[in-house]
Amino acid sequence: MRPEGGQGRQRFADSAMSESSFWIRFVLAVLATWRVTHLLASEDGPADLIVRFRARLGRGLAGSLMDCFNCLSFWIAAPAALFVSRKALDWLFTWLAVSGAACLLERLGHEPVVIQPLSHPGEGGADNVLRSETSDAAERSGDGDKAARPPKPS
């Protein structure tokens, strides 16, 4: 007969092992989802197999799905989530989490979007914000204000 303390330690070791196993499986599912999705959405594939497959799908629903990384990762993550969890509710949330993590990985791979402030016109430049059509034509012709003025009657 085992002492009670031994069973408690065994349960703790089993739960720690299953938690670490979960995270290892989750990370593997995320990486696999990203890799397969990136291959299908952004690469030509070996011997141009993927690009030919995308061309064959055309402009329909399946073809447009192949062009959208986020859309495609949603469907690729579904079977990958089965690798992590088999219970229905756990699988549903794991599916969404794996797809979301793959989308985040995809964003990390691109250069960041930098939003720069609009340049403010210098002093006296505020009147150039809106231009009339005649002043635009004058600037293009190179005559300046002379072309915008009608000839004086004699």
C-alpha positions in Angstrom: 0.0 0.0 0.0 1.4 3.4 -1.0 1.5 6.3 1.5 -0.8 9.2 0.8 2.1 11.6 0.3 3.4 9.5 -2.5 0.1 9.6 -4.5 0.0 13.4 -4.1 3.5 13.8 -5.4 2.7 11.5 -8.3 -0.5 13.5 -9.2 1.6 16.7 -9.1 4.3 15.3 -11.3 1.6 14.0 -13.8 -0.1 17.4 -13.9 3.2 19.2 -14.4 4.1 16.8 -17.2 0.8 17.3 -18.9 1.0 21.1 -18.6 4.5 21.1 -20.2 3.3 18.6 -22.8 0.4 21.0 -23.6 2.6 24.0 -24.1 5.1 22.0 -26.3 2.2 20.7 -28.4 0.7 24.2 -28.6 3.9 25.8 -29.8 4.5 23.0 -32.3 0.9 23.4 -33.6 1.4 27.2 -34.0 4.7 26.8 -35.8 3.3 24.1 -38.1 0.2 26.2 -38.8 2.4 29.2 -39.7 4.6 27.2 -41.9 1.9 25.5 -43.9 -0.1 28.7 -44.2 2.9 30.7 -45.3 3.7 28.0 -47.9 0.2 28.0 -49.3 -0.4 31.7 -49.2 3.0 33.3 -50.0 5.4 30.8 -51.6 5.7 29.1 -55.0 6.5 25.8 -53.4 8.9 23.1 -54.7 8.9 22.8 -58.5 6.2 25.6 -58.5 3.6 23.1 -57.3 1.9 25.6 -55.0 1.8 28.5 -57.5 0.3 26.1 -60.1 -2.3 24.9 -57.6 -3.3 28.5 -56.8 -3.5 29.3 -60.5 -5.8 26.3 -61.0 -8.1 27.5 -58.2 -8.6 30.7 -60.1 -10.5 33.8 -58.8 -13.2 31.9 -57.0 -13.7 31.4 -53.2 -11.0 28.8 -52.9 -8.6 30.9 -54.9 -9.2 34.1 -52.9 -8.8 32.0 -49.7 -5.3 31.0 -50.8 -4.3 34.7 -51.1 -5.3 35.6 -47.5 -2.9 34.5 -44.8 -5.3 35.2 -42.0 -8.2 33.4 -43.7 -6.1 30.4 -44.6 -4.5 30.1 -41.2 -8.0 29.8 -39.7 -8.6 26.6 -41.7 -5.1 25.2 -41.4 -5.2 25.6 -37.6 -8.3 23.4 -37.2 -6.5 20.0 -37.7 -3.4 21.3 -35.9 -5.5 22.1 -32.8 -6.4 18.4 -32.6 -2.7 17.7 -32.0 -3.1 19.9 -28.8 -6.5 19.0 -27.5 -9.3 16.4 -28.3 -12.1 17.7 -26.0 -14.6 19.7 -28.1 -14.6 23.0 -26.1 -10.9 22.9 -25.5 -10.3 22.1 -29.2 -12.5 25.1 -30.2 -10.5 27.6 -28.2 -7.2 26.0 -29.1 -8.1 26.2 -32.8 -8.7 30.0 -32.5 -5.6 30.5 -30.4 -3.4 28.5 -32.8 -4.7 30.6 -35.8 -4.3 33.8 -33.9 -0.7 33.0 -32.8 0.2 32.1 -36.4 -1.2 35.5 -37.6 0.9 37.2 -35.0 4.0 35.4 -36.2 3.2 36.4 -39.7 3.0 40.1 -38.6 6.3 39.8 -36.8 8.0 38.8 -40.1 7.1 42.0 -41.9 8.6 45.4 -41.6 6.6 47.5 -39.1 4.1 50.1 -40.4 5.3 53.5 -39.5 2.8 56.3 -39.4 4.4 59.7 -39.9 2.7 62.9 -39.1 1.6 65.1 -41.9 4.1 67.8 -42.7 2.7 71.3 -41.8 3.2 74.0 -44.3 5.6 76.7 -43.4 4.5 80.3 -42.9 2.6 81.7 -45.8 2.0 78.2 -47.2 -1.5 77.9 -45.9 -3.0 79.6 -48.9 -1.6 76.8 -51.1 -3.7 74.1 -49.4 -6.6 74.4 -51.9 -5.9 75.5 -55.4 -8.2 76.5 -58.2 -8.1 74.7 -61.5 -6.7 77.8 -63.2 -3.8 78.1 -60.9 -3.0 74.3 -61.3 -3.0 74.8 -65.1 -0.8 77.8 -64.7 1.7 75.9 -62.6 1.8 73.1 -65.1 2.4 75.5 -68.1 5.1 77.3 -66.2 3.6 80.8 -66.7 2.6 81.4 -63.1 0.1 84.1 -62.5 0.2 85.4 -66.1 -1.6 82.4 -67.5 -4.3 82.6 -64.8 -5.2 86.2 -65.6 -7.5 87.0 -68.6 -6.1 89.5 -71.1 -6.9 93.1 -70.4 -9.5 94.6 -72.8 -8.2 97.5 -74.9 
